[in-house]
Structure formats: C-alpha cells, structure tokens
C-alpha cells in the first residue's frame, strides 16, 4: 500500500501512537537481533526493527507522521474483523473483609503453574495454559465456580475485598482497574495470571437463553441483567470458567501483556498467535458514540501491546480506552467491523502474498 491510499491516514494525529511505540521499543531493544519479532517470519527480525526503534526514541511528537512514513511500509491485511473495547474500571473496596465488602480479588497462588506452550512446539506459539502439579502431572486448576465456593479461601491470597461481585466479574475481563479504598486511597490492580481455563462469553449464553438479543448485547446490558437477577447471576457468571489473579501496580499503568504501560486510544490488544507486540496497526473502522445512540468513524494508528482470552483471529482487536465513565461507555458497546493496515520497517522484506 501507499500511505496516501489508507482511508483516514492523513486525518490522524499519530503523536500518541509514536509515544506508545517508544514504550514497546524499550522491550524490543532488549532482545537479540536474530530473534523473530513475532510468531510469523514475515514480520521480520529484531535486528530489522532496531533502526526504527532507535530513531523513535529521539523523534519529536510533531514529526510522528513523517517518522512512520519515512521508516515504514504499510501492508493491507486481507478481510475485515471484529473490534471491541476495554477500559480501566473503578471499584469500591477494602483491605479487609467486612460487611459490604465480601468479594475477594485474589493474588497469584503459589501452586499455579503457567505454561507457555510455544516453548514446546512451534505451532503452539502464542498459546498458554495453566494448572497445578499433582502426582508429577499438570492437572487443571480450580475454575471460577470452585474458586467461588472457597477453593482458595484461608490461604492469605486476598489482595482486596470489593463491594460488587458483578463489577469484580467485569474487572476479570478488563484485566486491570482501580480499587478506591475506604480512606480514599486508590489501589491499582493489574493482571498477574489466569487459571488456564478458556474464556467463555456469558453474553452469548444469555442470547441462547433468549433474555438478550445479539443487537442489544453489550457490557452494559449484561451487567444490568446480572444485577436485576441476583438469584441467577452467579450461576451465569460461573459459565465463564476463566479466572484472573491480580497484583498491585505502582507507577504508570495499567500494563499490557508486553509489560508496558498502555495509552488510551492507542494501545491495541491482538492475538499474539498471529501478531507481534510493538507492531503499528492502522485501524479503519467505527466506534459507538458515548451515549450509545450511534457510531462515528474510528481511524487511527495503534500499537499492539496487549492480548486477551477473547481476542482470537487475524483481524481481531480490542481497543484500550483508559479509565472513567466515557471510556466505559465506549468500550462496553464497541463491537464493530474494521480493516487493518500493519506497518513494518523498510528493512523487512515484502512478504510473499501469492500463497
């Protein structure tokens, strides 16, 4: 592609994308030059990305567009895919269990073994699981239902206790958030690990039951149904066996899977089985309005810095929107199709697109 042929490229202001890229480059530059940047060789090696990363550190924000146009080649990704959004929720909580604060947020258990399957077989790259060792074998870890029944109780793993079990459930999906404590202090929590069970979208389960429709399903409508049906809510949430463990965060955040602080509206969660962290991706799609009554174009350069249990596929992305009510309103309703254009340094040979 030519940059001029990418819809919306000229209207975007990519200074924040440059800032996000600089953060990713701090991680990329620590790696060996011969190492492939991502799961597919067509994305090039770390050595081929090193010149762009080094120049990015000194590039002025005002020259961000010129930086990407001089050092990168845009490639169109075939087909369209689903774009969703996530945000940094805020919950009310306490450091101790007491009336009104009964829902625990757990730290990473010491017996949880997290496995990078790509270390065992190349075709498993980007896939992970987790479990615990029993009798010399790795067996599944407790699922959401078992943990809710007390599988981890009494082990001192509680990082905090929060007020709303529904909000805690969505915190697991977002992966990070803020807990406002009784004294007004804010505890920032981030993803520390996951129990190895697959993510199941409970919205699809509610659609199957006929209580929601595909057109009306959003984070907001799911949460409203759960709160309106407290007798059934826990059983429905337990249909998602995936369970997330948290850690306290200091400094800038939240952190994505690449280990860098995310930038609202510029950090993108991707399927790490297909794409590399640090990859610039120009998204040509739409997003919902804040009031949820319509949609507006969403055309901007983003940097792949995160992943998620529901992010599976080549053109499948999750946009980080940051904290606050506006971020929640957009992220909770974002479910739009988009096209992608990935940017690779000029040093990376053109891929063979004939196959």
ABEGO torsion letter per residue (X at the ends): XBAAABBGAAABBAAAAAAAAAAAAAAAAABBAABBABABAAAEBAAAAAAAAAAAAABBAAAAAAAAAAABBBBBBBEBBBBBBBBBBBBBBBABBBBGBABBBBBBBAABBBBBAAAABAAABGBBBBBBBBGGBBBBBBBAAAAAAGAABGAGABABBBABAAAAAAAAAAGBBBBBBAAGBBBBBBBAEBAGBBBBBAAAAAAAAGABBAAABBAAAAAAAAAABAAAAAAAAAABABBBBBBBBBEBOBBBAAGBBBBBGABBBBBAAABBBGBBBBBBBBBBBAAGABBBBBBBBBBBABBBAABBEABBBBBBAEBEAAAAAAAAABBBBBBBBBBBBAABBBBBAAX
